[in-house]
């Protein structure tokens, strides 16, 4: 079998397999909702759930974009500036007029694509460090934020509020956007030849180069597709909040990375489970609701999110077999 064919091989039967990350985060979600019902029943009533699900949807969409970047061995710290820029453009440039909404959304899309191309070229083509490059892009996006808003919040349009935070069949519409984004991204990555090459490139760039693949193209594409997810998340967030501030994206950097890690995607790149990432976003938002219902401070909630990230890294990054072997070395029997 040649290298190209190996890179194109599907994972498991029919290209699908149930990963350890998906099983782990699904079990964690079930356990969390059971614990919430027992110890903080107010957090799983209709009102809090309808309030939590839109934010979980935004986090899931943003985390899908972060997953694509991490699958290429990178990390995207431009999330705060990118999401905030989309929110500000959608709320300020629309001027609370539904008739202006569609071209404003397209304007925000253009800005997001430009940011993705900039990240991709700096990292994938010029070889800059991902942390430095994406931090710089985030700063540029905040320049857009303050240039458009002047630091003054403005109300969203009625149409965008209806689309993002309205209900269909009793479920917030943002949930349907999150499910659609998860399904579409998963199908593209798992069921298409470019998607399988994308995963293989992230897992082993050297083998991909040997196979004749242009690694830098997949890395650029990862940052562009990530920005498309941030754009969608930012548009929904602009509709969910009645008067969003210029710093709405700040709340999505650490949780987006935590959702990726809890979903089982390796920080070193390669294969990841996008469905597990979306479920991990739901887990993190409900965890916040649960902690809030217990009456603890916001600082404790932040520490809980950080602890969840540490647990995710420990679960999927640490070689526990090697740790056990060092702590409890096998007994050697001497032969007589």
Buried (B, 14 or more C-beta within 10 A) or exposed (E): EEBBEEBBEEEEEEBEEEBEBBEBBBEBBEEBBEBBEEEBEEBBEEEBBBBBBBBBBBBBBBBBBBBBBBBBBBBBBBBBBBBBBBBBBBBBBBEBEEEBBEEBBEBBBEBBBBBBBBBBBBBBEEEBEBEEBBBBBBEBBBEBBBEBBEEEBBBBBEBBBBBBBEEEEEEBBBBEBBBEBBEEBBEBBBEEEEBBBBBBBBBBBEBBBEBEBEBBBBBBBBBBBBBBBBBBBBBBBBBBBEEBBBBBBBBBBBBBBBBBBBBBBBBEBBBBBBBBBBBBBBBBBBBBBBBBBBEEEEEEBBEBBEEBBEBBBEBBEEEEEEEEEEEEEEEEEEEE
